[in-house]
Structure formats: C-alpha cells, structure tokens
C-alpha cells in the first residue's frame, strides 16, 4: 500500500430521517462484511475485513483489536464517532486509515446501520468495509494537480504583470528571477548569436544575490541553444539521461546539475533571433500544458526585453539632449563655491524643461538661476533652451533681477501664440554680490530658495513672487533684498525634488531642509549627491530635478572656488 496522505476521518452521519439507500462516495474495490455487538464488543466478520485491517485470519475479533489498527491521527475521531453510533440507531458512515506492520497506510470506509435490540436501544452495528485507498490517492493527486495549476496560474499572472510594469532590463530580469519558481526552474539566460559566438544578453538565477556579470555559456548551453536556433523549435530535455541520449558528445561533460533544460527560440519585431535557456534542478516531464505556458512566458520575456532596449536607448538620447542644453563643465564665479546637478526623470522618453545656471554679471556679481518649463516633451526642452539663453542675455546686459524676469516673461508670452502648444515656466533669479553678501532675489511661480547660514538651521527665504512666466505679458516681479554672512549657502531646486516622494510639496520641503543641515560647512558636492541619492533610492524619480547650491566664501577665500567638478545626473 502507498501512503494516501491525509483523508477525511471519522465522518459520522446519524440518519434516522434518511432511511433511503446509502450514497457511495467511492468505487468499491474490495469490501468485507462485519457485525459489532455493542454491549459485548464482539465483532463477527469475514476474512477480507480482517485483512483490510492487517489482522490475521484467526486473530481476535473484538472492537479493541480493530481500533488498535487505526492510524493514530484518526483514532480519536473514530472513537468519538463510535460513541455517537452507540447512542442512537440509524445509518452511519466512517472514513479512517489503518497502519500495516510495514508502516504503510490504507484508507477505509465503513458504512451500514445500527439496529435496535428488544428494548429499542442500539444493540448491533452491521455493515461493510471498503478499501478506498486508490480512490483517495486519485483524489489527492487531483487536488495536488489543481493546487499546482492554480499556483502556477497565479504566479504566471504575477509574472505577466511584473514584466508589463518593468521598464529597464534590470527590472525585467528581476521579475524573471522571481518568476523562475513558477516553472520549478533555477536559472534563466537569454543568449544571442553575435557573429560566430554566442553571447549572454541577460541572465538570472533563483539563488543569485545581487547583480553579477552574465556567465559564459558552457558546452551544454551552447549545444542546446544552437539546436533551438537551427531548428527554430523548442528543445526540451527532461533529464540528464535524455541529454546524453540526444547529444552523446556531451556525456563526458554532463553536469550533476541541472537535471533538465528548455531552450526556446525567440524572435523580436525586427527579426533578430535569440534563445532563452531555462534550467531545472529536477527532471521534468514537460507536459503539453506546462510547455505551452513556458513558451508563452518566454515570449513575454522577449517582448519585454525588446521594449526595455528601446526604452533605454530613448532615455539615453533624451538625457543627452537635455544635458546638451545645460551649462557645460563646472559652474564658477568669483567669491562663491557652486555645486549643481540635473537628474532626468526615470520615465520613458520624457525630456523635461528643468535648468540651472550661474552667470557672471557685468558689475562683478553672480546670478544664480533655476527654472522649470511646464511639461515633458521635445517642445518643453527646446523652450527651456531658449529661456535659458534669454535669461543669460538679459543678465549680461546688466538688467536687475526683476527686469530680467519681466523681459523673459514677455518673450515667452509672445512665443505662446498657439493655445494648444502654449507652455509656462517657473524661475527663481538671485543676483549676489560676493564682496559684501548682498543679494536681490525674484521669483516667478518657483519654489522659494533656502538659506543655510553658519550656526543656524536651514530655512526658506521669504521672497514674494509673481505668476509663472508666459501667463501675463504685463506681470511685474517684486525684488527681495537682504545680506547674507560669509559661509552661508543658498539652495535652489525645482519641484521635482520637493514632490519626489508622495507629491506633497510641504513634506518634500521639510525633507529638503533637513537634508541641507550642516551644508554651511560640508562639501557641497557631497550634499547635492546625498539629496538626490536619498530621493532616488527610496522612491525613484518621476520628474526632472535641477539642484544648485552656492556658498558665499569668506574674506580669506581665494576667489573662484569649485570644490569638485559637478557631475550631471
């Protein structure tokens, strides 16, 4: 006998009302008859009933002997059911398991009727015992099959959703790694021909920690991949023996693990072919349903990888276009130390309109500028380039901050002739005199700058502003004047940083100020890197970010000060 596993045990049915025929719950393979005298415990039965309970033909025939054969896990339920049976007449049905001398289990079902004695009380229990082991095994196998199918379908849905949401190759392989257990696999590699070589494009393993370089295909991988590419059909190897049978030359090289392989040819929309090699730690049968799901999953993987390649190419192009419109090289100005960064959005071909600048003014001062054009498009990026050039030109002409913004505002209003393509922009412009620390600041709908003074916590400057650029051609912008101490740091950023976490600009501003603590004496390059890294690590970046920090050097500084070469992000 085989272990049938857990079964329904000691199910008692008191059926005085149900005097009809018993409903069979299993096909009768073997059936024995018995009669139990409740008062004396004596059991009369045929040899088959004894055999089903693993009892000798001439063995004792009392209820205690039969109970001794019941599986210990079912014994309490059987005793309880017998107790109920002894209390009332009627039909009954009990399911339980017995244990043989060799430790194997057999599933049995006893059913019959409790008959009354002369006094009307339950006196004798008569019925049949049937061996339901095979039926239970089939039921358990079917339950396992349905459970495994439901689990596989659920994991397939999860894998499909993860692949659909993944954007980069790294994200896709992370989803594939999580989906390996859907098929009982432990490793996957996408391998493509390059000339006369095979190259691993991407790979992952179920137990792989972190990201490592793709492994070079071994002899088995090369053989199976080449076969799938040559035939254009899946190559399914269910065991090491099957591998050696189909490819005898691999016999000396056959590894102890994996134990099964599937090489599935992939073709992208441009006709480029590759193969996905999946390995399994255990032999596989590759049933038609499993094979179809595996082929479908690898097809989704191929589509996702192609989409990711296109995305990464477009994103690289967008980033380069954006960087080409920003200042080249480090920002320098007499009397100040400047650190600046631009970080592109991490969503597709989104070219944004964020920019920063530091402009040496005719009077010896420096203009610190940060701005953000509405939207994400090539049009927004090109408009950003024009506005940055305009601000630079007006500043070099010697205009004060308010005049620079007012002229730029009129320019943008004149450019917004097409209502369907009209865009507005925000901007913050600060003219700083490094010799005495006086500054004049203007805002056009942009977040206020922050000041980190020596021995004081970071705070936002109260700089009244006007409407964003391009909305009202006649808008005027008030100027805020104040003086800052040597060593003070001015921090200007776009709303992409302030809203990066949960779109709550108030919370984002608080985090921004917390990140600026200690900036008055810290390395500014480190400060900007940490501000961006924290936001990107925790939540990613859904909008462009521009960030500029400028420290007013003390009287003993050398003049032009740049701590390290700024790195565009």
C-alpha positions as CSV (number, residue, x, y, z in Angstrom):
1,X,0.0,0.0,0.0
2,X,1.1,3.6,-0.6
3,X,0.5,6.4,1.9
4,X,-2.6,8.0,0.8
5,X,-1.9,11.1,2.9
6,X,-4.4,13.0,5.0
7,X,-8.0,11.9,4.4
8,X,-11.4,12.8,5.7
9,X,-11.7,10.9,9.0
10,X,-14.5,9.7,11.3
11,X,-17.3,11.4,9.4
12,X,-20.4,10.2,11.2
13,X,-23.9,10.6,9.8
14,X,-26.8,9.9,12.1
15,X,-29.5,9.3,9.6
16,X,-32.8,8.3,11.2
17,X,-34.6,10.5,8.8
18,X,-32.5,9.3,5.9
19,X,-33.8,5.8,5.6
20,X,-33.1,5.6,1.9
21,X,-30.1,4.0,0.1
22,X,-26.6,4.9,1.2
23,X,-24.8,7.3,-1.2
24,X,-21.5,5.7,-2.2
25,X,-18.5,8.1,-2.0
26,X,-16.0,5.7,-3.6
27,X,-15.9,2.9,-6.1
28,X,-15.9,-0.4,-4.3
29,X,-12.6,-2.2,-5.0
30,X,-12.7,-4.6,-2.0
31,X,-15.5,-4.9,0.5
32,X,-15.8,-7.0,3.7
33,X,-18.8,-7.6,5.9
34,X,-18.9,-7.3,9.7
35,X,-21.3,-7.1,12.7
36,X,-20.4,-5.5,16.0
37,X,-22.3,-6.3,19.2
38,X,-22.2,-3.0,21.0
39,X,-22.8,-4.4,24.5
40,X,-20.0,-7.1,24.4
41,X,-17.6,-5.5,21.9
42,X,-17.6,-8.8,19.9
43,X,-17.0,-8.4,16.1
44,X,-18.1,-11.0,13.6
45,X,-16.6,-10.5,10.2
46,X,-15.3,-12.2,7.1
47,X,-11.5,-12.8,6.3
48,X,-11.4,-9.8,4.0
49,X,-12.4,-7.4,6.8
50,X,-9.6,-8.8,8.9
51,X,-7.1,-8.5,6.0
52,X,-8.1,-4.9,5.3
53,X,-7.2,-4.1,8.9
54,X,-3.9,-6.0,8.6
55,X,-5.1,-8.6,11.1
56,X,-4.6,-12.4,10.8
57,X,-7.5,-14.5,9.7
58,X,-7.6,-16.4,13.0
59,X,-6.9,-13.2,15.1
60,X,-9.0,-11.7,17.8
61,X,-12.4,-10.3,16.7
62,X,-13.2,-7.6,19.1
63,X,-13.6,-3.9,18.7
64,X,-10.4,-3.1,20.6
65,X,-8.3,-5.1,18.2
66,X,-9.8,-3.2,15.3
67,X,-9.2,0.1,16.9
68,X,-5.6,-0.8,17.6
69,X,-5.1,-1.0,13.8
70,X,-6.5,2.6,13.2
71,X,-4.0,5.3,12.3
72,X,-3.1,7.3,15.4
73,X,-4.1,10.5,13.8
74,X,-7.6,9.2,13.1
75,X,-8.1,7.2,16.3
76,X,-9.7,9.9,18.5
77,X,-12.2,10.8,15.7
78,X,-13.1,7.2,15.2
79,X,-13.6,6.6,19.0
80,X,-15.8,9.7,19.1
81,X,-17.9,8.5,16.1
82,X,-18.4,5.1,17.6
83,X,-19.5,6.7,20.8
84,X,-22.2,8.6,18.9
85,X,-23.2,5.5,16.9
86,X,-23.7,3.6,20.2
87,X,-26.2,6.2,21.4
88,X,-28.7,6.0,18.6
89,X,-30.0,3.8,15.8
90,X,-29.6,4.8,12.2
91,X,-27.3,4.8,9.2
92,X,-23.6,5.6,9.6
93,X,-20.5,6.2,7.6
94,X,-16.9,6.4,8.8
95,X,-13.7,7.1,7.0
96,X,-10.4,6.3,8.5
97,X,-6.9,4.9,7.9
98,X,-5.2,1.8,9.2
99,X,-1.4,1.2,9.5
100,X,0.2,-2.0,8.4
101,X,3.1,-3.7,10.1
102,X,5.5,-2.2,7.5
103,X,4.2,1.3,8.3
104,X,2.2,1.8,5.1
105,X,-1.3,3.3,5.3
106,X,-4.6,2.1,3.8
107,X,-7.8,4.2,3.6
108,X,-11.0,2.5,4.5
109,X,-14.7,3.4,4.6
110,X,-17.1,1.6,6.9
111,X,-20.8,2.1,6.3
112,X,-24.0,0.4,7.4
113,X,-26.7,0.6,10.1
114,X,-27.2,0.4,13.8
115,X,-30.0,-1.9,14.7
116,X,-32.0,-1.8,18.0
117,X,-32.4,-4.6,20.5
118,X,-35.6,-5.8,22.1
119,X,-35.6,-2.7,24.4
120,X,-35.3,-0.4,21.4
121,X,-31.8,0.7,22.3
122,X,-28.8,0.4,19.9
123,X,-27.6,-3.2,20.1
124,X,-25.8,-4.2,16.9
125,X,-23.9,-2.4,14.2
126,X,-23.8,-4.2,10.8
127,X,-22.3,-3.1,7.5
128,X,-19.4,-3.3,5.1
129,X,-15.8,-2.0,5.0
130,X,-14.4,-0.9,1.6
131,X,-10.8,-0.2,0.6
132,X,-10.8,3.4,-0.7
133,X,-7.0,3.8,-0.9
134,X,-6.8,4.0,-4.7
135,X,-9.8,6.4,-4.8
136,X,-8.2,8.7,-2.1
137,X,-4.9,8.6,-3.9
138,X,-6.6,9.7,-7.1
139,X,-8.5,12.4,-5.2
140,X,-5.3,13.6,-3.5
141,X,-3.4,13.6,-6.8
142,X,-6.2,15.6,-8.4
143,X,-6.2,18.1,-5.5
144,X,-2.5,18.5,-5.8
145,X,-2.8,19.0,-9.6
146,X,-5.5,21.6,-9.2
147,X,-3.5,23.3,-6.4
148,X,-0.3,23.3,-8.5
149,X,-2.2,24.6,-11.5
150,X,-3.8,27.4,-9.5
151,X,-0.5,28.3,-8.0
152,X,1.2,28.3,-11.4
153,X,-1.6,30.4,-13.0
154,X,-1.4,32.9,-10.1
155,X,2.4,33.1,-10.5
156,X,2.0,33.4,-14.2
157,X,-0.3,36.4,-13.8
158,X,2.1,37.9,-11.3
159,X,5.0,37.4,-13.8
160,X,3.0,38.9,-16.6
161,X,2.1,41.9,-14.6
162,X,5.7,42.3,-13.4
163,X,7.0,42.1,-17.0
164,X,4.4,44.6,-18.2
165,X,5.4,47.1,-15.4
166,X,9.2,46.6,-15.8
167,X,10.9,49.3,-17.8
168,X,14.6,48.5,-17.7
169,X,16.5,45.3,-18.5
170,X,17.5,45.1,-14.8
171,X,13.8,45.4,-13.8
172,X,12.8,42.7,-16.3
173,X,15.4,40.2,-15.1
174,X,14.4,40.8,-11.5
175,X,10.8,39.9,-12.5
176,X,12.1,36.9,-14.4
177,X,14.1,35.8,-11.4
178,X,11.0,36.0,-9.1
179,X,9.1,34.0,-11.7
180,X,11.5,31.1,-12.0
181,X,9.7,29.2,-9.4
182,X,6.5,29.3,-11.5
183,X,8.1,26.6,-13.6
184,X,10.3,24.9,-10.9
185,X,13.3,26.4,-12.7
186,X,16.5,27.7,-11.0
187,X,18.2,29.7,-13.8
188,X,17.5,31.5,-17.0
189,X,19.7,33.1,-19.7
190,X,18.9,34.9,-22.9
191,X,21.6,34.0,-25.4
192,X,22.0,35.6,-28.8
193,X,24.4,34.9,-31.7
194,X,27.0,37.5,-32.5
195,X,29.0,36.5,-35.5
196,X,30.3,33.1,-34.8
197,X,29.9,33.4,-31.0
198,X,27.0,33.1,-28.5
199,X,26.7,36.0,-26.0
200,X,24.6,36.0,-22.9
201,X,22.4,39.1,-23.2
202,X,20.8,38.8,-19.7
203,X,20.6,36.1,-17.1
204,X,19.3,35.4,-13.6
205,X,19.3,32.6,-11.1
206,X,16.8,31.7,-8.3
207,X,19.6,31.8,-5.6
208,X,21.5,34.7,-7.1
209,X,22.2,37.6,-4.8
210,X,22.6,41.0,-6.3
211,X,23.7,41.7,-9.9
212,X,26.6,39.9,-11.5
213,X,28.2,39.7,-14.9
214,X,26.5,37.3,-17.4
215,X,28.1,33.9,-17.4
216,X,29.8,32.5,-20.5
217,X,27.6,29.6,-22.0
218,X,29.1,26.2,-21.2
219,X,29.1,23.3,-23.7
220,X,25.6,22.1,-22.8
221,X,24.2,25.6,-23.1
222,X,25.8,26.2,-26.4
223,X,24.6,22.9,-27.8
224,X,21.0,23.3,-26.8
225,X,20.9,27.0,-27.8
226,X,22.4,26.2,-31.2
227,X,19.9,23.4,-31.7
228,X,17.0,25.7,-30.9
229,X,18.3,28.4,-33.2
230,X,19.0,25.9,-36.1
231,X,15.6,24.2,-35.9
232,X,13.6,27.2,-34.8
233,X,11.7,25.0,-32.4
234,X,11.9,24.5,-28.6
235,X,14.4,21.9,-27.4
236,X,13.2,20.2,-24.2
237,X,15.5,17.9,-22.3
238,X,13.8,16.3,-19.4
239,X,16.7,14.6,-17.7
240,X,20.5,14.1,-17.8
241,X,19.9,10.6,-19.4
242,X,17.8,12.3,-22.1
243,X,20.6,14.8,-22.7
244,X,23.2,12.1,-23.2
245,X,20.9,10.1,-25.5
246,X,20.1,13.1,-27.7
247,X,23.6,14.6,-27.6
248,X,26.1,11.7,-26.9
249,X,29.1,14.0,-27.2
250,X,28.0,15.8,-24.0
251,X,28.3,12.6,-22.0
252,X,31.7,13.4,-20.5
253,X,30.6,16.9,-19.8
254,X,27.1,16.3,-18.5
255,X,26.9,18.2,-15.2
256,X,25.4,16.7,-12.0
257,X,23.1,19.6,-12.0
258,X,20.9,20.9,-13.5
259,X,18.8,17.9,-14.4
260,X,16.6,19.3,-17.2
261,X,16.7,22.1,-19.8
262,X,14.5,24.0,-22.1
263,X,15.9,26.1,-25.0
264,X,13.3,28.3,-26.6
265,X,13.9,30.3,-29.7
266,X,12.9,34.0,-29.6
267,X,12.3,36.4,-32.5
268,X,11.8,40.1,-31.9
269,X,9.8,42.5,-34.1
270,X,12.8,43.2,-36.3
271,X,13.5,39.6,-37.0
272,X,16.5,39.2,-34.7
273,X,16.7,35.8,-33.2
274,X,18.0,34.6,-29.8
275,X,17.3,31.7,-27.5
276,X,16.1,31.6,-23.9
277,X,17.8,28.7,-21.9
278,X,15.9,27.6,-18.8
279,X,17.5,25.1,-16.4
280,X,15.8,23.0,-13.8
281,X,17.2,21.3,-10.6
282,X,15.0,18.3,-11.0
283,X,14.0,16.1,-14.0
284,X,10.9,17.4,-15.9
285,X,8.2,15.7,-17.9
286,X,7.3,18.9,-19.9
287,X,3.6,18.1,-20.2
288,X,1.8,19.9,-23.1
289,X,0.1,22.4,-20.8
290,X,3.4,23.3,-18.9
291,X,5.2,23.5,-22.2
292,X,2.6,26.0,-23.6
293,X,2.9,28.2,-20.6
294,X,6.7,28.1,-20.6
295,X,6.7,29.1,-24.3
296,X,4.2,31.9,-23.7
297,X,6.2,33.2,-20.7
298,X,9.4,33.3,-22.6
299,X,7.6,35.1,-25.5
300,X,6.5,37.8,-23.0
301,X,10.1,38.0,-21.7
302,X,11.4,38.5,-25.2
303,X,8.9,41.3,-25.9
304,X,9.7,43.0,-22.5
305,X,13.5,42.9,-23.2
306,X,13.0,44.4,-26.7
307,X,10.8,47.1,-25.1
308,X,13.4,47.8,-22.5
309,X,16.2,48.1,-25.0
310,X,14.2,50.6,-26.9
311,X,13.3,52.5,-23.7
312,X,17.0,52.6,-22.6
313,X,18.1,53.9,-26.0
314,X,15.4,56.6,-26.0
315,X,16.1,57.5,-22.4
316,X,19.8,57.9,-23.1
317,X,19.1,60.1,-26.1
318,X,16.7,62.2,-24.0
319,X,19.2,62.6,-21.3
320,X,22.0,63.6,-23.7
321,X,19.7,66.2,-25.4
322,X,18.8,67.6,-22.0
323,X,22.4,67.8,-20.9
324,X,23.4,69.5,-24.1
325,X,21.2,72.4,-23.2
326,X,22.6,72.8,-19.7
327,X,25.9,74.5,-18.8
328,X,28.9,72.6,-19.8
329,X,31.6,71.9,-17.3
330,X,31.7,73.3,-13.7
331,X,29.9,76.4,-12.7
332,X,32.4,79.0,-11.5
333,X,32.1,82.6,-10.2
334,X,34.4,84.8,-8.2
335,X,33.8,84.6,-4.4
336,X,31.4,81.6,-4.5
337,X,31.6,77.8,-4.5
338,X,28.9,76.2,-6.6
339,X,27.7,72.6,-6.9
340,X,24.8,71.8,-9.3
341,X,23.1,68.7,-10.6
342,X,20.5,67.8,-13.2
343,X,18.8,64.4,-12.8
344,X,16.5,63.2,-15.6
345,X,13.1,61.6,-14.9
346,X,13.1,57.8,-15.0
347,X,10.0,57.5,-17.1
348,X,10.5,56.9,-20.8
349,X,11.3,59.5,-23.4
350,X,10.5,62.3,-21.0
351,X,12.6,65.3,-22.0
352,X,12.0,67.9,-19.3
353,X,12.4,71.6,-19.1
354,X,14.4,72.0,-15.8
355,X,17.6,74.1,-15.9
356,X,20.1,75.8,-13.7
357,X,22.8,78.5,-14.4
358,X,25.4,80.7,-12.8
359,X,26.0,83.9,-14.7
360,X,28.9,86.3,-14.1
361,X,27.4,89.8,-14.2
362,X,28.9,93.0,-15.6
363,X,29.1,94.5,-12.1
364,X,31.2,91.7,-10.7
365,X,28.4,89.9,-9.1
366,X,26.9,86.4,-10.0
367,X,23.4,85.5,-10.9
368,X,22.1,82.1,-9.6
369,X,19.3,80.9,-11.8
370,X,17.0,77.9,-11.6
371,X,13.9,77.2,-13.7
372,X,11.3,74.7,-14.9
373,X,9.3,74.7,-18.1
374,X,5.9,73.0,-17.9
375,X,5.6,69.5,-19.3
376,X,7.9,66.8,-20.6
377,X,8.4,66.9,-24.4
378,X,10.9,67.9,-27.0
379,X,9.0,71.2,-27.2
380,X,9.4,71.8,-23.5
381,X,13.1,71.1,-23.7
382,X,13.7,73.3,-26.7
383,X,11.7,76.1,-25.0
384,X,13.9,75.6,-21.9
385,X,17.0,76.2,-24.1
386,X,15.5,79.4,-25.5
387,X,14.6,80.7,-22.0
388,X,18.0,79.9,-20.5
389,X,19.6,81.8,-23.4
390,X,17.3,84.7,-22.9
391,X,17.9,85.0,-19.2
392,X,21.7,84.8,-19.9
393,X,21.5,87.5,-22.5
394,X,19.3,89.9,-20.3
395,X,21.6,89.3,-17.3
396,X,24.7,90.1,-19.4
397,X,23.1,93.3,-20.5
398,X,23.2,94.4,-16.8
399,X,19.5,94.4,-16.1
400,X,18.4,93.9,-12.5
401,X,16.6,90.7,-11.5
402,X,13.1,92.0,-11.9
403,X,13.8,93.3,-15.3
404,X,15.4,90.1,-16.4
405,X,12.3,88.1,-15.4
406,X,9.9,90.7,-16.9
407,X,11.7,90.6,-20.3
408,X,11.8,86.8,-20.2
409,X,8.1,86.7,-19.3
410,X,7.2,89.0,-22.3
411,X,9.3,86.8,-24.6
412,X,7.5,83.6,-23.5
413,X,4.1,85.3,-23.8
414,X,4.9,86.3,-27.4
415,X,6.0,82.7,-28.1
416,X,2.7,81.3,-26.7
417,X,0.7,82.2,-29.8
418,X,-0.7,78.7,-30.3
419,X,-3.1,77.9,-27.3
420,X,-2.6,74.2,-27.9
421,X,1.1,74.4,-27.6
422,X,1.4,77.2,-25.1
423,X,3.7,76.5,-22.1
424,X,4.5,78.4,-19.0
425,X,7.7,78.3,-16.9
426,X,8.8,79.0,-13.3
427,X,12.0,80.7,-12.4
428,X,14.0,81.9,-9.4
429,X,16.7,84.5,-10.1
430,X,19.2,85.7,-7.4
431,X,21.8,88.4,-8.1
432,X,24.6,88.0,-5.4
433,X,27.4,90.5,-4.7
434,X,30.2,88.3,-3.3
435,X,32.1,91.3,-1.9
436,X,29.5,92.1,0.8
437,X,27.0,89.3,0.6
438,X,24.1,91.5,-0.5
439,X,21.6,89.8,-2.8
440,X,18.5,90.6,-4.8
441,X,16.0,87.8,-5.4
442,X,12.9,87.5,-7.6
443,X,10.6,84.6,-8.1
444,X,8.2,83.7,-11.0
445,X,6.0,81.0,-9.6
446,X,9.0,79.0,-8.5
447,X,9.7,77.4,-5.1
448,X,11.5,79.7,-2.7
449,X,15.2,79.4,-2.2
450,X,16.7,78.1,1.0
451,X,19.4,79.7,3.1
452,X,21.8,77.8,5.4
453,X,23.6,80.4,7.5
454,X,26.6,79.5,9.7
455,X,25.4,78.2,13.1
456,X,21.7,78.4,12.0
457,X,19.2,75.8,10.8
458,X,18.2,75.8,7.1
459,X,15.2,78.0,6.3
460,X,13.3,79.2,3.3
461,X,13.8,82.8,2.3
462,X,10.7,85.0,2.3
463,X,10.8,86.1,-1.4
464,X,7.4,87.3,-2.6
465,X,6.8,86.2,-6.2
466,X,4.7,86.7,-9.2
467,X,3.0,84.5,-11.8
468,X,4.9,81.9,-13.8
469,X,6.5,83.2,-17.0
470,X,4.3,83.3,-20.1
471,X,0.9,83.8,-18.5
472,X,0.5,87.5,-18.2
473,X,2.6,89.6,-20.5
474,X,2.5,92.7,-18.2
475,X,3.3,90.8,-14.9
476,X,5.7,92.6,-12.6
477,X,8.0,90.8,-10.1
478,X,8.9,92.2,-6.7
479,X,12.5,92.2,-5.6
480,X,13.7,91.0,-2.1
481,X,16.9,92.5,-0.8
482,X,19.0,91.1,2.1
483,X,22.5,90.4,3.1
484,X,24.0,87.0,4.0
485,X,27.0,86.2,6.0
486,X,30.2,84.7,4.6
487,X,29.9,80.9,4.7
488,X,26.2,81.0,4.0
489,X,24.8,78.6,1.4
490,X,21.9,79.3,-1.0
491,X,20.0,76.3,-2.2
492,X,17.7,76.4,-5.3
493,X,15.8,73.4,-6.6
494,X,12.8,72.5,-8.8
495,X,9.6,70.9,-7.6
496,X,10.8,67.5,-9.0
497,X,12.9,67.1,-5.9
498,X,10.3,68.5,-3.5
499,X,7.5,66.3,-4.8
500,X,9.5,63.2,-5.5
501,X,8.3,61.1,-2.5
502,X,4.5,61.5,-2.3
503,X,3.7,64.7,-4.3
504,X,3.3,66.6,-1.0
505,X,5.4,69.7,-1.5
506,X,5.2,70.7,2.1
507,X,6.6,67.4,3.3
508,X,9.1,67.5,0.5
509,X,10.2,71.0,1.5
510,X,10.7,69.8,5.1
511,X,12.8,66.8,3.9
512,X,14.8,69.2,1.7
513,X,15.6,71.5,4.6
514,X,16.6,68.5,6.7
515,X,18.9,67.3,4.0
516,X,20.6,70.8,4.0
517,X,21.5,70.7,7.7
518,X,25.2,71.2,8.0
519,X,25.7,72.4,4.4
520,X,27.3,75.6,5.5
521,X,30.5,73.7,6.4
522,X,30.0,70.5,4.4
523,X,31.4,69.6,0.9
524,X,28.6,70.9,-1.4
525,X,29.2,68.2,-4.0
526,X,28.5,65.6,-1.3
527,X,25.4,67.4,-0.2
528,X,23.8,67.5,-3.6
529,X,24.7,63.9,-4.2
530,X,23.1,62.8,-1.0
531,X,20.0,64.9,-1.6
532,X,19.4,63.2,-4.9
533,X,20.5,59.7,-3.9
534,X,18.1,59.6,-0.9
535,X,15.1,60.5,-3.1
536,X,16.1,58.2,-5.9
537,X,16.8,55.2,-3.7
538,X,13.6,55.5,-1.8
539,X,11.1,56.3,-4.5
540,X,12.6,56.7,-7.9
541,X,12.3,59.9,-9.9
542,X,9.1,60.6,-11.8
543,X,10.0,64.2,-12.7
544,X,13.2,66.0,-13.7
545,X,15.2,67.5,-10.9
546,X,17.5,70.5,-11.0
547,X,19.5,71.5,-7.9
548,X,22.0,74.3,-7.3
549,X,23.9,75.1,-4.1
550,X,26.2,78.2,-3.8
551,X,28.3,79.1,-0.8
552,X,29.5,82.7,-0.2
553,X,33.2,82.3,0.5
554,X,34.7,84.1,3.4
555,X,37.2,87.1,3.1
556,X,40.1,84.7,3.3
557,X,39.0,82.5,0.4
558,X,40.9,82.5,-2.9
559,X,38.1,83.8,-5.0
560,X,36.9,81.4,-7.6
561,X,36.1,78.2,-5.8
562,X,34.9,74.9,-7.2
563,X,35.2,72.0,-4.8
564,X,34.9,69.3,-7.4
565,X,33.8,69.0,-10.9
566,X,30.0,68.8,-10.9
567,X,28.6,65.6,-12.4
568,X,25.4,65.7,-14.4
569,X,22.9,63.1,-13.3
